[in-house]
Amino acid sequence: MALNPNEEMKMTYSSVVVKEGKPMVSLTFERGRDMCEAVVPECIVTKNDGFTSEETEAIEQYLRINKKQIILDSKKISGLFNIMK
């Protein structure tokens, strides 16, 4: 079962962070009580609570398609924090 486009889901993401020497963006997808976490640029779900395997595959596909935009948007968050320093 793919993700239902009519079902509300919230996606939040971090600024670009460095983990183990590599830049990455951490994302969270929430749908009611269901939640999963993912990372870009790897475009993989790292934690899942409530989504089916087909749904996590759809989320990973979404991340692959939108990876560049997610990273650009995440860099804007980082830029805001730098302005505030």
N, C-alpha and C positions, 0 to 999 in steps of 0.2 A: 504494500500500500504506500503510495507516494504521499507527500504532504498535501493537506487539504488547503487550497488557496483561499477558501472562505473562512478558515479558522484563524483566530487571532493568535499571533505568536510575537513575543517581544525578543529583540536581539539587542544586546549591549556589547560593547567592546572596549578594550583598554587602549591607552596610548601605546606607542611602540616601546617595548621593554627589551632589555638584553638578558637572555637566560643562557647560561653556559657559553657565553661569548657570541651568541647569535641573536639578531634582532627578531622579535616576534610580536604578534598581536593575539591577545587572549579574548575569546568571545564566549558569551553565554546566550543560549536560546531557551526561552521559557514559554510554556503553554499550559496555563492552569497550574497544576502541581507537577507537570512533567518539566524536566530540565536537562540540558546537556551542555557541556563545555567543549570548545574546540580551539585550535590554534592555526594561525596563518603565519608563515607561508606554507607550512606542511599540509594544510587543508584537511586535517583529520579531527575526528571527535575523540576527545581524551577521557571524557567522563559522561555517562548516560544514566538517567533515571527516568524511565517512562516512555521513551521513544522506541519504536520498533527498529529493527536492523534496516529495513527498507527506508524508514524515515531518516535515520542517521546517514545512510548512503546519499539520500537526496540533499541533506544539509551539506555533506562533503562536496557534492557536485556544485551546489550553490556557491560554496567557498572558492572552488577552483575557478568558476566563471567570474566571480566578483572580487577575486583576490587583490588585484591592482587597486580597485576603488576602495576596498576596505583599508588597505595600507595607507593610501592617500588621506582618507578621512581620519585615520588614527594619528597620522603625523600632524594633522591640524590640532588635535587635542594636545599633543606634545608641545606644539608651538605656543598654545595658550598658557601652559604652565611656565614656559620659558619667559614669556612676556611679563608674568606676574612676579618673577624673581627680582 
